[in-house]
Amino acid sequence: MSAPAFNTAGARLIVDLGAIRRNYRILVDRAGPGTTVSAVVKADAYGLGADRVAPCLAAAGCDDFFVATLDEGLRLRGVLPTARIAVLDGNLPGDEAVLAANDLVPVLNDLGAIERWRDQARQAATLLRAVIQLDTGMCRMGLSEPESARLAAEPDRLDGLSHLLVMSHLACADEPDHPMNREQWHRFVDLTARLPAMKQSLANSSGIFLGDDYHFDLVRPGAALYGINPTPGTANPMTEAARLQGKIVALRDVDSPMTVGYGATHRVARSGRIATLAIGYADGFPRVLGNVASGVLSDDRADKISLPVVGRVSMDLVTLDVSALAPEQLTLGTYIDLIGGPRTVDAVAAEADTIGYELLARIGSRVPRLYNESDRQIQTELRAL
Ligand SMILES: *Cc1c(COP(=O)(O)O)cnc(C)c1O
C-alpha cells in the first residue's frame, strides 16, 4: 500500500527540514571547534521520520548517528550507506555478525559485550570500531564501576577494536544547577583517565549547554535538533521543526445547552460552535489534553486566536470550541494546529504533564509526515494540495 496522500489523512505532521539543519548548525557553533556533533535519530528521529531527517542532517555535515536498536540501525544503514551509525542498545549475544556485516557500531555496555565484539573482530581477522559506555549515574546501560576498573586493569580486552569512543550519559542535564551534572562529569573524567586514550562523549542536547567542559570530543544531541528546548526555563535557542495539525471533519452550531464528548465533561451553556478534528489519542494526541489544550487556525498566523479543546479526546477525534472565529474562517477540511507556532511542543507537553520528547515520539503511524525546507515553501505546497 502506498503512503496515504496528505489531503486524505485526518491529521498530518509538517516537518521543517530547514529548521532541523539550522538547529544542527546552531549546535555545531555551540559545541565549538574540536567537538564533533553527532545526531541521535532513535525512535524514528523522535517521531519526525529518520528516513528523511537523517539524510537532511548528513547533508548538513553530520557523519555520526546514534539509534537505539539494531533494527533501527539496519533501516538507517539502508538510507545512509556510508555514515557512522552506532547502536545504543549494543550487541546482544548473537547480534555481532549482523552488526559487522552492516557496518554498524555497537555501544558496548558490559564486559561480555566487549568480549563478544572482540571475538567478532578476531574471527573476521579485522579491526572493528566500537563505542564503550560507562555508567556514571543512570544505572541503566554501560559498564558498572567495578567493570570499568577491570577494563582499566586489563586493557588487552580492547585488542582488535579500533577508533574507540568512550561515552556516558547525563541524568540531569536539563537542570543546570543539579549537583549530579558535576558528579557525573568527575566520575567520567576519573574513569576514562584510567583507560587507554580514546575519544570521549558525555553530552546530550542539554549537556551541550552546561558549558564547554562538557563537550569533550563528540556530543550526542537528539531533542534540540527537533526544536525541543534544551534549556528549560530559559528562552529556546532552537528553531521549531514540527507542526501537528488536525483536519476539521465536522462543524456544529449549538443553540441550546449541550454536552460534548465522552463522559459529558464539557457543557455548552447556551450557544456556540464546535469543530470536530480527525485526530485523537490513536494519533498520539494525549487523552489527558481533553479540556486542557487548545488549537490555532493554521492560516491564522497573525491573530493566533486560541481555540480550546472541549470535552475528552477520543481515539480518532477531538472537539474544539471555535466560537471565537468568524464562521467564514472555517470550513470542512480546514487544518487546525495543535502543536507548533504559538503552541510549542514544550508548552503542549507541559499541559500533558510530560516532555516534548514523549509528545513527538508518540505521534502515531497513521499521521503522514510532510517534509519541507522552509515555512514559506510549506505554505506554497500546502496551498497546492
Ligand atoms: C537519547 C539519548 C541521547 C539524546 O538525548 P537528547 O536529550 O534527546 O539530546 C544521547 N545519548 C543517549 C545515550 C541517549 O539515550
The ligand as an SDF file (V2000), in Angstrom:
LIG
                    3D

 15 15  0  0  0  0  0  0  0  0999 V2000
   18.5180    9.6760   23.6740 C   0  0  0  0  0  0  0  0  0  0  0  0
   19.9410    9.7940   24.0050 C   0  0  0  0  0  0  0  0  0  0  0  0
   20.6650   10.9430   23.6570 C   0  0  0  0  0  0  0  0  0  0  0  0
   19.9960   12.1750   23.1040 C   0  0  0  0  0  0  0  0  0  0  0  0
   19.4040   12.8730   24.1550 O   0  0  0  0  0  0  0  0  0  0  0  0
   18.6520   14.2750   23.9350 P   0  0  0  0  0  0  0  0  0  0  0  0
   18.3130   14.7000   25.3120 O   0  0  0  0  0  0  0  0  0  0  0  0
   17.4750   13.9930   23.0920 O   0  0  0  0  0  0  0  0  0  0  0  0
   19.6220   15.1770   23.2480 O   0  0  0  0  0  0  0  0  0  0  0  0
   22.0270   10.9420   23.8630 C   0  0  0  0  0  0  0  0  0  0  0  0
   22.6580    9.8810   24.4350 N   0  0  0  0  0  0  0  0  0  0  0  0
   21.9900    8.7720   24.8160 C   0  0  0  0  0  0  0  0  0  0  0  0
   22.7150    7.6510   25.4350 C   0  0  0  0  0  0  0  0  0  0  0  0
   20.6090    8.7000   24.6270 C   0  0  0  0  0  0  0  0  0  0  0  0
   19.9430    7.6050   25.0190 O   0  0  0  0  0  0  0  0  0  0  0  0
  1  2  1  0
  2  3  1  0
  2 14  2  0
  3  4  1  0
  3 10  2  0
  4  5  1  0
  5  6  1  0
  6  7  2  0
  6  8  1  0
  6  9  1  0
 10 11  1  0
 11 12  2  0
 12 13  1  0
 12 14  1  0
 14 15  1  0
M  END
$$$$
